[in-house]
Amino acid sequence: MDNEIKGLVQILLVEDDINLGYLLQENLTAKGFLVAVARSGRLGLELAARTDFDMCLLDVMLPELDGFTLAQMLRQQHPSLPIIFLTARVQEKDKLHGFEIGADDYVTKPFSFKELHCRILAILRRVNFIAPGHEENENLSIGSLILYPSQRMLSVNGLQRKLSQRESGLLHMLLQHNGRYVNRSEILKKVWGNDDYFTAKSMDVYITRIRKLIKDDPTLEVENLYGTGYRIRQMH
């Protein structure tokens, strides 16, 4: 496995295509991952309730419980769990819906295993399996807000919330810049891995989430300067 990734990674693969599921399980296992396979959305939900997975790969068109619904239910139970959709649904509305409900990536079929493997590693480098002591684990604060990146925990006026990987990454970038504007493209490349149309739409959703997360401190606001980017600042 990539030497930047620390520990044994457990992946939940929910895929009703038996042949594809078998091939993905074999290839991921060969790369050092521990993979559990579910053939339906309902079974995937049951497996997720019994095991603390580090990542989920979800087909969208599943029997019993579709992938979008499953992802929403998993998000409620495990807010920071990375989710990648694997699907033949390529329409823009489906991709946007996937990102809106919290997907970390959206891979359309057919795809190469090399591409999927690279996407998995890119997400893992940004989340749980970064080496201890990495500078991105340092706590940051402004006003009554404290961000604990290593735990993906946010405290605002004493109220604590668990963050998703992207919420934590986005907030971390804004706080690192100490009230200065952060370029929109820079955020997309750092937190999402690219700055295409779909990830840009996803970021808009996450900016709205950040604004809701910090509303318990009325002195804080997230500002958008058109053509420049975003910043978080404390009003006086």
Stockholm file with secondary structure:
# STOCKHOLM 1.0

chainA/1-236         MDNEIKGLVQILLVEDDINLGYLLQENLTAKGFLVAVARSGRLGLELAARTDFDMCLLDVMLPELDGFTLAQMLRQQHPSLPIIFLTARVQEKDKLHGFEIGADDYVTKPFSFKELHCRILAILRRVNFIAPGHEENENLSIGSLILYPSQRMLSVNGLQRKLSQRESGLLHMLLQHNGRYVNRSEILKKVWGNDDYFTAKSMDVYITRIRKLIKDDPTLEVENLYGTGYRIRQMH
#=GR chainA/1-236 SS CCTTCCSCCEEEEECCCHHHHHHHHHHHHHTTCEEEEESSHHHHHHHHHHSCCSEEEEESSCSSSCHHHHHHHHHHHCTTCCEEEEESCCCHHHHHHHHHTTCSEEEESSCCHHHHHHHHHHHHHHTTTSCTTCGGGSCEEETTEEEETTTTEEEETTEEEECCHHHHHHHHHHHHTTTSCEEHHHHIIIIISCCCHHHHHHHHHHHHHHHHHTTTSTTEEEEEETTTEEEEEECC
#=GC SS_cons         CCTTCCSCCEEEEECCCHHHHHHHHHHHHHTTCEEEEESSHHHHHHHHHHSCCSEEEEESSCSSSCHHHHHHHHHHHCTTCCEEEEESCCCHHHHHHHHHTTCSEEEESSCCHHHHHHHHHHHHHHTTTSCTTCGGGSCEEETTEEEETTTTEEEETTEEEECCHHHHHHHHHHHHTTTSCEEHHHHIIIIISCCCHHHHHHHHHHHHHHHHHTTTSTTEEEEEETTTEEEEEECC
//
